[in-house]
Amino acid sequence: QKEVEQDPGPLSVPEGAIVSLNCTYSNSAFQYFMWYRQYSRKGPELLMYTYSSGNKEDGRFTAQVDKSSKYISLFIRDSQPSDSATYLCAMASNDYKLSFGAGTTVTVRA
Amino acid sequence: GAGVSQSPSNKVTEKGKDVELRCDPISGHTALYWYRQSLGQGLEFLIYFQGNSAPDKSGLPSDRFSAERTGGSVSTLTIQRTQQEDSAVYLCASSLTGGDYEQYFGPGTRLTVT
């Protein structure tokens, strides 16, 4: 079993819809949770960073962490075609080593 | 300012050849990381540098893989006697310090071993 599980999709939604992404994990030591966005042929860029449980909102993006269920989510409101990308979850315990999910490919249709 | 740069962007090599991949981190970032991204897989941690030292080489898949960093800046990942299973995108990231989870990634080097 992988340490971090993420449904690879693909996920296709119409413009303006809410995109819902999630990951589950098995390592209870994880405390730091991140979401990266990766466009085709580009490196990942950090979107959201959350410590421990709770919600964090940044513009159209909301990240949620439920440590009791070992489950994290990313919501994208009012999705735009420019949001079409692969979204990677990542997590870490108390060191620098990030464990990544496989990524979910999202297409927002105009 | 300039981000993380990597070269070459693409590399095609024959099985058994050696390859060198280069990473130029963001100026002032003391920590540097190499990851590998295979098709359908998440990013796989390879090695971490703090300054010129590599306190964690645990992710290197075999002794054919090595890396160095000089002057606290540029890093080179070397793969000797390449195999087809080495085909992947090799990503480099840097962060201000070793304990900083905000890692900035380069565009990657796409390696194809034929």
Interface residues (C-beta under 8 A of the other chain):
Chain A: K2 V4 Q6 P8 Y32 M34 Y36 R41 K42 G43 P44 E45 L46 Y49 L88 A90 A92 D95 Y96 K97 L98 S99 F100 G101 A102 G103
Chain B: V4 A31 Y33 G40 Q41 G42 L43 E44 F45 Y48 D56 L91 A93 S95 G98 G99 D100 Y101 E102 Q103 Y104 F105 G106 P107 G108 R110
